[in-house]
């Protein structure tokens, strides 16, 4: 299983970025996907999640109305469109998925992509 994030960078407050997470090594179209983030000195926190088809999504209150999670199952890729970015959105962003094996599961993480919101 491999998850590779990209699209991070430096952006001014109010700007936009689109993150991508390319997945391989598992059946992408049958697995929910999520985005998390971790700011310096803080715990990793949930940002957004999508069901297998993208038909249902949910968001952390802090990003509702500004971020949109989407996925392209033909490309095995999940996206996070981030608009109206704020300095407090600065963090390393990670995608993840949970794969079930018999009576257990493993959570896989990508390596993360840095997002810095600053003027």
Backbone as CSV, one residue per row, in Angstrom:
resi,resn,N_x,N_y,N_z,CA_x,CA_y,CA_z,C_x,C_y,C_z
1,UNK,0.863,-1.187,0.000,0.000,0.000,0.000,0.897,1.234,0.000
2,UNK,0.560,2.150,-0.893,1.327,3.395,-0.948,0.374,4.564,-1.146
3,UNK,0.578,5.607,-0.363,-0.169,6.846,-0.489,0.845,7.975,-0.654
4,UNK,0.717,8.739,-1.727,1.687,9.790,-2.022,0.960,11.113,-2.197
5,UNK,1.171,12.027,-1.243,0.549,13.341,-1.298,1.410,14.303,-2.103
6,UNK,0.757,15.269,-2.712,1.452,16.334,-3.435,0.561,17.562,-3.471
7,UNK,1.137,18.686,-3.883,0.348,19.895,-4.063,0.506,20.932,-2.977
8,UNK,1.252,20.617,-1.932,1.449,21.595,-0.880,2.354,22.730,-1.333
9,UNK,2.465,23.745,-0.479,3.321,24.879,-0.809,3.028,26.064,0.075
10,UNK,3.589,27.190,-0.337,3.394,28.451,0.384,2.315,29.253,-0.328
11,UNK,1.336,29.730,0.421,0.241,30.497,-0.166,-0.114,31.631,0.784
12,UNK,-0.574,32.728,0.226,-0.972,33.860,1.059,-2.350,33.615,1.678
13,UNK,-2.632,34.269,2.792,-3.980,34.153,3.373,-5.035,34.534,2.340
14,UNK,-6.111,33.763,2.326,-7.161,33.962,1.333,-6.954,33.198,0.049
15,UNK,-5.797,32.613,-0.119,-5.493,31.881,-1.335,-6.032,30.465,-1.326
16,UNK,-5.690,29.728,-2.390,-6.190,28.362,-2.568,-5.059,27.408,-2.930
17,UNK,-5.253,26.163,-2.583,-4.372,25.080,-2.997,-5.220,23.842,-3.208
18,UNK,-4.751,22.963,-4.085,-5.389,21.664,-4.225,-4.356,20.581,-3.961
19,UNK,-4.619,19.795,-2.948,-3.752,18.666,-2.623,-4.248,17.416,-3.339
20,UNK,-3.311,16.559,-3.689,-3.636,15.267,-4.297,-3.005,14.154,-3.483
21,UNK,-3.638,13.015,-3.497,-3.089,11.820,-2.849,-3.284,10.655,-3.808
22,UNK,-2.191,10.179,-4.372,-2.225,9.051,-5.309,-2.052,7.759,-4.532
23,UNK,-2.980,6.837,-4.737,-2.987,5.591,-3.974,-2.655,4.404,-4.868
24,UNK,-2.010,3.413,-4.285,-1.712,2.180,-5.004,-1.570,1.035,-4.007
25,UNK,-1.680,-0.170,-4.519,-1.474,-1.346,-3.675,-2.721,-1.888,-3.012
26,UNK,-3.859,-1.283,-3.295,-5.121,-1.780,-2.763,-6.247,-1.334,-3.705
27,UNK,-7.440,-1.863,-3.459,-8.573,-1.521,-4.315,-9.150,-0.195,-3.863
28,UNK,-8.692,0.855,-4.518,-9.037,2.218,-4.103,-10.542,2.447,-4.084
29,UNK,-11.234,1.953,-5.090,-12.651,2.269,-5.259,-13.550,1.647,-4.205
30,UNK,-13.023,0.778,-3.369,-13.835,0.151,-2.322,-13.431,0.614,-0.924
31,UNK,-12.655,1.670,-0.860,-12.179,2.152,0.435,-12.429,3.629,0.640
32,UNK,-12.911,3.969,1.848,-13.024,5.367,2.225,-11.632,5.970,2.347
33,UNK,-11.557,7.265,2.141,-10.284,7.989,2.241,-10.479,9.230,3.108
34,UNK,-9.417,9.621,3.790,-9.490,10.774,4.674,-8.261,11.648,4.529
35,UNK,-8.417,12.888,4.941,-7.298,13.820,5.079,-7.190,14.225,6.548
36,UNK,-5.965,14.286,7.024,-5.648,14.775,8.354,-4.563,15.837,8.209
37,UNK,-4.335,16.566,9.285,-3.236,17.527,9.283,-2.618,17.606,10.671
38,UNK,-1.363,18.028,10.672,-0.645,18.195,11.932,0.176,19.473,11.884
39,UNK,-0.173,20.389,12.760,0.562,21.642,12.877,1.700,21.450,13.882
40,UNK,2.726,22.291,13.806,3.865,22.155,14.728,3.410,22.205,16.179
41,UNK,3.841,21.227,16.959,3.528,21.207,18.370,2.108,20.780,18.710
42,UNK,1.359,20.333,17.705,-0.035,19.942,17.940,-0.262,18.491,17.535
43,UNK,-1.387,17.961,18.017,-1.783,16.610,17.654,-2.271,16.595,16.202
44,UNK,-2.143,15.435,15.577,-2.715,15.260,14.237,-4.232,15.317,14.371
45,UNK,-4.887,16.036,13.464,-6.333,16.192,13.559,-7.026,15.870,12.244
46,UNK,-8.253,15.433,12.366,-9.077,15.101,11.213,-9.436,16.367,10.435
47,UNK,-9.429,16.258,9.108,-9.811,17.381,8.255,-11.069,17.042,7.445
48,UNK,-11.014,15.935,6.700,-12.126,15.600,5.812,-12.079,14.125,5.461
49,UNK,-13.240,13.579,5.094,-13.312,12.173,4.710,-14.327,11.996,3.609
50,UNK,-14.100,10.951,2.822,-15.002,10.612,1.724,-15.289,9.123,1.745
51,UNK,-16.545,8.759,1.491,-16.867,7.347,1.336,-16.279,6.820,0.033
52,UNK,-16.474,5.526,-0.204,-15.848,4.872,-1.350,-16.208,5.524,-2.683
53,UNK,-17.444,5.942,-2.810,-17.889,6.519,-4.083,-17.773,8.033,-4.112
54,UNK,-17.506,8.630,-2.962,-17.528,10.088,-2.879,-18.925,10.639,-2.673
55,UNK,-19.894,9.741,-2.514,-21.262,10.194,-2.364,-21.569,10.820,-1.020
56,UNK,-20.720,10.546,-0.053,-20.898,11.139,1.270,-19.551,11.637,1.776
57,UNK,-19.551,12.831,2.309,-18.314,13.432,2.822,-18.604,14.057,4.177
58,UNK,-17.555,14.237,4.966,-17.709,15.024,6.184,-16.431,15.779,6.466
59,UNK,-16.571,16.835,7.249,-15.487,17.795,7.451,-15.373,18.197,8.916
60,UNK,-14.182,18.570,9.295,-13.990,19.214,10.579,-14.670,20.581,10.533
61,UNK,-15.193,21.006,11.669,-15.886,22.290,11.709,-14.980,23.432,11.249
62,UNK,-13.695,23.312,11.530,-12.760,24.396,11.227,-12.557,24.621,9.724
63,UNK,-12.934,23.639,8.902,-12.711,23.772,7.453,-14.003,23.735,6.647
64,UNK,-15.125,23.513,7.301,-16.404,23.439,6.587,-16.657,24.715,5.805
65,UNK,-17.087,24.537,4.564,-17.372,25.681,3.713,-16.159,26.231,2.999
66,UNK,-14.962,25.779,3.379,-13.730,26.258,2.727,-12.999,25.132,1.995
67,UNK,-13.056,23.924,2.534,-12.349,22.788,1.941,-13.349,21.825,1.327
68,UNK,-12.928,21.158,0.262,-13.752,20.154,-0.390,-12.910,18.921,-0.702
69,UNK,-13.375,17.772,-0.224,-12.715,16.516,-0.552,-13.433,15.891,-1.749
70,UNK,-12.667,15.347,-2.662,-13.243,14.658,-3.812,-12.307,13.525,-4.209
71,UNK,-12.787,12.666,-5.077,-11.952,11.544,-5.491,-12.259,11.173,-6.933
72,UNK,-11.253,10.608,-7.576,-11.393,10.085,-8.931,-10.982,8.624,-8.864
73,UNK,-11.948,7.738,-8.824,-11.636,6.317,-8.657,-10.955,5.730,-9.893
74,UNK,-11.126,6.367,-11.028,-10.435,5.895,-12.235,-8.937,6.201,-12.165
75,UNK,-8.582,7.217,-11.391,-7.172,7.609,-11.255,-6.596,7.214,-9.904
76,UNK,-7.387,6.543,-9.072,-6.920,6.152,-7.731,-6.359,7.344,-6.966
77,UNK,-7.068,8.445,-7.011,-6.582,9.675,-6.411,-7.698,10.362,-5.631
78,UNK,-7.337,10.869,-4.467,-8.242,11.691,-3.673,-7.651,13.092,-3.596
79,UNK,-8.531,14.085,-3.597,-8.111,15.478,-3.623,-8.644,16.227,-2.406
80,UNK,-7.970,17.315,-2.091,-8.478,18.242,-1.090,-8.321,19.651,-1.655
81,UNK,-9.437,20.230,-2.058,-9.434,21.614,-2.529,-9.579,22.524,-1.323
82,UNK,-8.621,23.417,-1.148,-8.599,24.298,0.019,-8.702,25.738,-0.459
83,UNK,-9.777,26.392,-0.079,-9.999,27.791,-0.440,-10.018,28.657,0.806
84,UNK,-9.895,29.943,0.613,-9.925,30.912,1.726,-8.997,30.478,2.849
85,UNK,-7.791,30.157,2.482,-6.842,29.630,3.466,-6.483,30.673,4.508
86,UNK,-6.266,30.167,5.726,-5.924,31.013,6.871,-4.572,30.570,7.426
87,UNK,-3.876,31.465,8.122,-2.599,31.059,8.723,-2.741,29.820,9.609
88,UNK,-3.865,29.665,10.265,-4.052,28.498,11.137,-4.246,27.193,10.368
89,UNK,-4.338,27.265,9.053,-4.370,26.051,8.238,-2.964,25.507,7.966
90,UNK,-1.952,26.259,8.385,-0.579,25.815,8.188,-0.333,24.502,8.921
91,UNK,0.111,23.492,8.193,0.311,22.161,8.768,0.876,21.238,7.692
92,UNK,1.290,20.063,8.132,1.565,18.984,7.193,0.256,18.209,7.010
93,UNK,-0.123,18.028,5.764,-1.378,17.353,5.441,-1.097,15.924,4.985
94,UNK,-1.871,15.007,5.551,-1.705,13.586,5.271,-3.014,12.983,4.765
95,UNK,-2.916,12.082,3.818,-4.096,11.284,3.491,-3.950,9.923,4.152
96,UNK,-5.079,9.280,4.385,-5.016,7.942,4.957,-6.190,7.097,4.530
97,UNK,-6.030,5.812,4.738,-7.106,4.874,4.519,-6.980,3.735,5.532
98,UNK,-8.081,3.083,5.799,-8.105,1.974,6.745,-8.477,0.718,5.980
99,UNK,-7.606,-0.265,6.016,-7.865,-1.517,5.312,-8.153,-2.621,6.322
100,UNK,-9.209,-3.381,6.074,-9.639,-4.415,7.000,-9.120,-5.780,6.565
101,UNK,-8.614,-6.517,7.531,-8.112,-7.870,7.304,-8.751,-8.764,8.345
102,UNK,-9.639,-9.661,7.925,-10.339,-10.562,8.851,-10.958,-9.745,9.983
103,UNK,-10.503,-9.913,11.211,-11.101,-9.210,12.351,-10.305,-7.996,12.794
104,UNK,-9.406,-7.552,11.966,-8.560,-6.426,12.352,-8.428,-5.439,11.190
105,UNK,-7.680,-4.385,11.411,-7.468,-3.411,10.348,-6.113,-2.759,10.543
106,UNK,-5.635,-2.156,9.455,-4.406,-1.360,9.484,-4.708,-0.007,8.869
107,UNK,-4.233,1.040,9.509,-4.376,2.394,8.964,-3.074,2.766,8.267
108,UNK,-3.195,3.163,7.021,-2.029,3.569,6.237,-2.013,5.084,6.072
109,UNK,-0.814,5.641,6.137,-0.615,7.086,5.989,0.367,7.355,4.859
110,UNK,0.175,8.491,4.206,1.190,8.966,3.285,2.288,9.676,4.046
111,UNK,3.245,10.225,3.289,4.389,10.893,3.919,4.078,12.342,4.277
112,UNK,2.981,12.856,3.754,2.564,14.218,4.067,3.075,15.249,3.068
113,UNK,2.360,16.357,2.998,2.777,17.495,2.180,2.573,18.766,2.997
114,UNK,3.570,19.637,2.972,3.546,20.832,3.816,2.708,21.930,3.160
115,UNK,1.815,22.502,3.937,1.041,23.681,3.526,1.376,24.807,4.492
116,UNK,1.836,25.917,3.933,2.162,27.086,4.742,1.359,28.271,4.239
117,UNK,0.583,28.858,5.135,-0.244,30.017,4.785,0.350,31.228,5.509
118,UNK,0.923,32.118,4.728,1.619,33.255,5.319,1.750,34.363,4.287
119,UNK,1.739,35.590,4.791,1.964,36.725,3.906,3.443,37.120,3.907
